[in-house]
Amino acid sequence: MYLLQLVQALKFENITSSKSQDPTSDSSLAHFLISRSIQNPLLGNNFHWYLMVECEDRTSSSHKTFAKVAFQFMKSLSETPDGVERRGVFKRQAESVGKLQSISREIRAMRGDRGRKIDRLKASIKEYDLENMDALPLFLDAAVQMVGIDSGDHLFSSGDSANPVRRCISVQVQFITFAFELQDHRSNTAELSHYLQNGR
């Protein structure tokens, strides 16, 4: 529940710049968050994406601090039995984010009414091959497995990857605009936290 606040508190920690050792070795908070995130894939998923948001905020002098923590998290994760696989998931998530960011930017730049934008959104989902994909943890909530976005405004997912039953989550243009612009501005972290804590 307090993960976002704990991540943001890292800016006040003593994170070193040495490349020869663990830069988080003098930060009990960073060590704690990395350790728990390695042990818990769901927590680790959110931790990773919170760090990515902070890393991309180049207006803050703390973005390098978060980058060092993210680097150490990835390094430590790689040393675990399932580390390579989990890093592969992060990569696939990032690729999906990139596609949806492109769609979002195009739609935001469009002129016209909401109906025209929705039509373009549907067409873009097909063009970017997002209608069907291998099950992928949703970066906003890793407990949800995303298996595709259909052009009928629904995100097909399953809360349990072993459960073949699918449930539909309505996809609004506003959600696409917000959720997949995670890396554009630091203020999105508050909105992301609200989304994570208040349902999907």
Contacts in CASP RR format, 6 or more apart in sequence:
PFRMAT RR
TARGET T0000
AUTHOR 0000-0000-0000
METHOD contacts of the structure
MODEL  1
MYLLQLVQALKFENITSSKSQDPTSDSSLAHFLISRSIQNPLLGNNFHWY
LMVECEDRTSSSHKTFAKVAFQFMKSLSETPDGVERRGVFKRQAESVGKL
QSISREIRAMRGDRGRKIDRLKASIKEYDLENMDALPLFLDAAVQMVGID
SGDHLFSSGDSANPVRRCISVQVQFITFAFELQDHRSNTAELSHYLQNGR
1 197 0 8 1.000
3 33 0 8 1.000
3 43 0 8 1.000
3 46 0 8 1.000
3 47 0 8 1.000
3 50 0 8 1.000
4 50 0 8 1.000
4 189 0 8 1.000
4 190 0 8 1.000
4 192 0 8 1.000
4 193 0 8 1.000
4 196 0 8 1.000
6 29 0 8 1.000
6 33 0 8 1.000
7 33 0 8 1.000
7 47 0 8 1.000
7 50 0 8 1.000
7 51 0 8 1.000
7 54 0 8 1.000
7 66 0 8 1.000
8 54 0 8 1.000
8 189 0 8 1.000
9 29 0 8 1.000
10 27 0 8 1.000
10 29 0 8 1.000
10 30 0 8 1.000
10 33 0 8 1.000
10 54 0 8 1.000
10 62 0 8 1.000
10 65 0 8 1.000
10 66 0 8 1.000
10 69 0 8 1.000
11 60 0 8 1.000
11 62 0 8 1.000
11 65 0 8 1.000
11 66 0 8 1.000
13 24 0 8 1.000
13 26 0 8 1.000
13 27 0 8 1.000
13 29 0 8 1.000
13 30 0 8 1.000
13 65 0 8 1.000
14 26 0 8 1.000
14 27 0 8 1.000
15 23 0 8 1.000
15 24 0 8 1.000
15 26 0 8 1.000
15 27 0 8 1.000
15 30 0 8 1.000
15 65 0 8 1.000
15 68 0 8 1.000
15 69 0 8 1.000
16 23 0 8 1.000
16 25 0 8 1.000
16 26 0 8 1.000
16 68 0 8 1.000
17 23 0 8 1.000
17 68 0 8 1.000
22 72 0 8 1.000
23 68 0 8 1.000
23 69 0 8 1.000
23 71 0 8 1.000
23 72 0 8 1.000
24 30 0 8 1.000
24 31 0 8 1.000
24 34 0 8 1.000
24 68 0 8 1.000
24 69 0 8 1.000
24 72 0 8 1.000
25 31 0 8 1.000
30 69 0 8 1.000
30 72 0 8 1.000
33 47 0 8 1.000
33 69 0 8 1.000
34 47 0 8 1.000
34 69 0 8 1.000
34 72 0 8 1.000
34 73 0 8 1.000
34 76 0 8 1.000
36 43 0 8 1.000
36 44 0 8 1.000
37 43 0 8 1.000
37 44 0 8 1.000
37 47 0 8 1.000
37 48 0 8 1.000
37 73 0 8 1.000
38 44 0 8 1.000
38 73 0 8 1.000
38 76 0 8 1.000
38 77 0 8 1.000
38 80 0 8 1.000
41 86 0 8 1.000
41 142 0 8 1.000
42 142 0 8 1.000
42 143 0 8 1.000
44 142 0 8 1.000
45 89 0 8 1.000
45 90 0 8 1.000
45 137 0 8 1.000
45 139 0 8 1.000
45 142 0 8 1.000
46 142 0 8 1.000
46 196 0 8 1.000
47 73 0 8 1.000
48 70 0 8 1.000
48 73 0 8 1.000
48 90 0 8 1.000
49 93 0 8 1.000
49 139 0 8 1.000
49 140 0 8 1.000
49 182 0 8 1.000
49 192 0 8 1.000
50 189 0 8 1.000
50 192 0 8 1.000
51 66 0 8 1.000
51 69 0 8 1.000
51 70 0 8 1.000
51 73 0 8 1.000
52 70 0 8 1.000
52 182 0 8 1.000
52 183 0 8 1.000
53 182 0 8 1.000
53 183 0 8 1.000
53 186 0 8 1.000
53 188 0 8 1.000
53 189 0 8 1.000
53 192 0 8 1.000
54 60 0 8 1.000
54 62 0 8 1.000
54 63 0 8 1.000
54 66 0 8 1.000
54 186 0 8 1.000
54 189 0 8 1.000
55 63 0 8 1.000
55 66 0 8 1.000
55 67 0 8 1.000
55 70 0 8 1.000
56 63 0 8 1.000
56 183 0 8 1.000
56 184 0 8 1.000
57 63 0 8 1.000
57 185 0 8 1.000
57 186 0 8 1.000
59 186 0 8 1.000
60 186 0 8 1.000
74 87 0 8 1.000
77 83 0 8 1.000
77 86 0 8 1.000
77 87 0 8 1.000
78 84 0 8 1.000
78 87 0 8 1.000
80 86 0 8 1.000
89 136 0 8 1.000
89 137 0 8 1.000
92 136 0 8 1.000
93 136 0 8 1.000
93 137 0 8 1.000
93 139 0 8 1.000
96 130 0 8 1.000
96 133 0 8 1.000
96 136 0 8 1.000
96 139 0 8 1.000
96 146 0 8 1.000
97 139 0 8 1.000
97 180 0 8 1.000
97 182 0 8 1.000
97 183 0 8 1.000
98 180 0 8 1.000
99 128 0 8 1.000
99 130 0 8 1.000
100 130 0 8 1.000
100 176 0 8 1.000
100 179 0 8 1.000
100 180 0 8 1.000
101 180 0 8 1.000
101 181 0 8 1.000
101 183 0 8 1.000
101 184 0 8 1.000
102 128 0 8 1.000
103 121 0 8 1.000
103 124 0 8 1.000
103 125 0 8 1.000
103 128 0 8 1.000
103 176 0 8 1.000
103 180 0 8 1.000
104 176 0 8 1.000
104 177 0 8 1.000
104 180 0 8 1.000
104 181 0 8 1.000
106 120 0 8 1.000
106 124 0 8 1.000
107 117 0 8 1.000
107 120 0 8 1.000
107 121 0 8 1.000
107 124 0 8 1.000
107 173 0 8 1.000
107 176 0 8 1.000
107 177 0 8 1.000
108 177 0 8 1.000
110 116 0 8 1.000
110 117 0 8 1.000
110 120 0 8 1.000
114 173 0 8 1.000
117 173 0 8 1.000
118 153 0 8 1.000
118 173 0 8 1.000
121 173 0 8 1.000
121 176 0 8 1.000
122 151 0 8 1.000
122 152 0 8 1.000
122 153 0 8 1.000
123 151 0 8 1.000
125 131 0 8 1.000
125 149 0 8 1.000
125 150 0 8 1.000
125 151 0 8 1.000
126 151 0 8 1.000
130 148 0 8 1.000
130 149 0 8 1.000
131 148 0 8 1.000
131 149 0 8 1.000
131 150 0 8 1.000
131 151 0 8 1.000
132 147 0 8 1.000
132 148 0 8 1.000
133 146 0 8 1.000
133 147 0 8 1.000
133 148 0 8 1.000
134 147 0 8 1.000
135 145 0 8 1.000
135 146 0 8 1.000
135 147 0 8 1.000
135 158 0 8 1.000
135 161 0 8 1.000
136 145 0 8 1.000
136 146 0 8 1.000
136 147 0 8 1.000
137 143 0 8 1.000
137 144 0 8 1.000
137 145 0 8 1.000
137 146 0 8 1.000
138 144 0 8 1.000
138 145 0 8 1.000
138 146 0 8 1.000
138 157 0 8 1.000
138 200 0 8 1.000
139 182 0 8 1.000
140 179 0 8 1.000
140 192 0 8 1.000
140 195 0 8 1.000
140 196 0 8 1.000
140 200 0 8 1.000
141 196 0 8 1.000
141 199 0 8 1.000
141 200 0 8 1.000
143 159 0 8 1.000
144 157 0 8 1.000
144 158 0 8 1.000
144 159 0 8 1.000
144 169 0 8 1.000
144 200 0 8 1.000
145 157 0 8 1.000
145 158 0 8 1.000
145 159 0 8 1.000
145 160 0 8 1.000
145 161 0 8 1.000
146 155 0 8 1.000
146 156 0 8 1.000
146 157 0 8 1.000
147 156 0 8 1.000
147 157 0 8 1.000
147 158 0 8 1.000
147 166 0 8 1.000
148 155 0 8 1.000
148 156 0 8 1.000
148 157 0 8 1.000
149 155 0 8 1.000
149 156 0 8 1.000
149 171 0 8 1.000
150 156 0 8 1.000
153 170 0 8 1.000
153 171 0 8 1.000
153 172 0 8 1.000
154 168 0 8 1.000
154 169 0 8 1.000
154 170 0 8 1.000
154 171 0 8 1.000
155 168 0 8 1.000
155 169 0 8 1.000
155 170 0 8 1.000
155 171 0 8 1.000
156 166 0 8 1.000
156 167 0 8 1.000
156 168 0 8 1.000
157 166 0 8 1.000
157 167 0 8 1.000
157 169 0 8 1.000
158 164 0 8 1.000
158 165 0 8 1.000
158 166 0 8 1.000
158 167 0 8 1.000
159 167 0 8 1.000
169 200 0 8 1.000
178 188 0 8 1.000
178 191 0 8 1.000
178 195 0 8 1.000
179 192 0 8 1.000
179 195 0 8 1.000
181 188 0 8 1.000
182 188 0 8 1.000
182 192 0 8 1.000
END
